[in-house]
Amino acid sequence: MIELLTADTPNGKKISIMLEEIDFKYKTTKIDIYKDEQFKPDFKKISPFGKIPVIIDHDNNENVFESGAILIYLGEKSNKFYEKNNRTKINQWLMAQMGLIGPLIGQ
């Protein structure tokens, strides 16, 4: 079971979309970023920068933070949307979205 710790943000939404698309069972735990819950010590243990989203893969006892890293993790785990022979192209577009397109839309 995957646990998604998130808030109602574009980065949080893209992980829930991926989880739906790969048809994984998951649980959502809301983090209230307006009450600074992301800065609580327990949360910072799994997200050192105090940012959402974060996933906890309870099957593998693995925590992953940062939306791009989570998408890669889920792609590898599910064998969907992250084909080995296209990873360089996929990574280029993923990094462009994370570093350029996503932040610009957020402004």
N, C-alpha and C positions, 0 to 999 in steps of 0.2 A: 504494500500500500504506500502510495506517495502522499505526503502531507505538504500542501502548498500554503506557505505563510505569506500573505499578500495584503495589499490595499487596492482601492479602486483607482488604479493608475494604468497608463498604457503598458508599462513593463510588467505589471502584475497580470494584466489581461492576456498578454501574449502567451504566458505560461499556461493559463487555464485553457486557452484555445488549443495549444499544442497537446495538452493532456486529453482533451476531448477528441482531437483528430487521431491520436494514436490509440484511443479507446482504453486508456488506463484507468483503473479505479483510483480515486483520489479523494482526499478530504481537504477542505479549505479552512484555514484558520485566519481570521481577519486580524490585521495589525492596524491599530488606529494611529496613523502617523500625525494626526492633529493633536493627539495627547502624548506624543513622543514615545510611544510604546516601543518603537524601533531602537531606542537608546537604552532600554533596560538591560541590565547585565546578562540575564538569561538569553535574551535575543542576540546580543552582541557576541555570545559564545558561538553562535551558528552563522552570524553575519557580521564579521569584524568591523565593517564600515558603517553598520547600523542602517542598512538599506534593504528594501524589499525589492523583488521577491526572493524567497529562499525555499528550497524544497528539502524535505527529509524523506529519504527512501528507507522506510522502515524494514523492507525486505533485505537490504544490503547494509543497513546501519550507516548510511552515507548522507552527509549534508552537502548541498551545493548552493552557492550564492552567485549573484550576477546573472541577469537574464540570458545573455548569450551563452554562458557556460552551462546554464540549466537546459537551454534548447539543445545544445550539443550532447549533453548527458542523456537527455530523453531520446534524442534521435539515435544515439548509439544503442541505448538499452532496448528500444523498440524495433530497431532495424527499419525505421520509416523516416522518410524525408532527409536522410543523411547518408546517401550512398557513398561507399568508399571511393569509387572512381570519380566522383564529382565534389569531393570535400573541399578542394582548393577553391573552386568557384562558389560553393555554398558559403565557405568561410569569408570570402571577399565581400559578398553581399551582406552577410550577417554583420561583419565589422563595420561596413558602410552604414548600415541601419543604426547600429549602436552608437557610432561616433559622429555621424553627420545628420542623417535624416531624422532619427528619433529626437535628438536634442533640439533641432530646429523647429520641429512640430510642437515640442513642449514649450517653446518660447512664445 
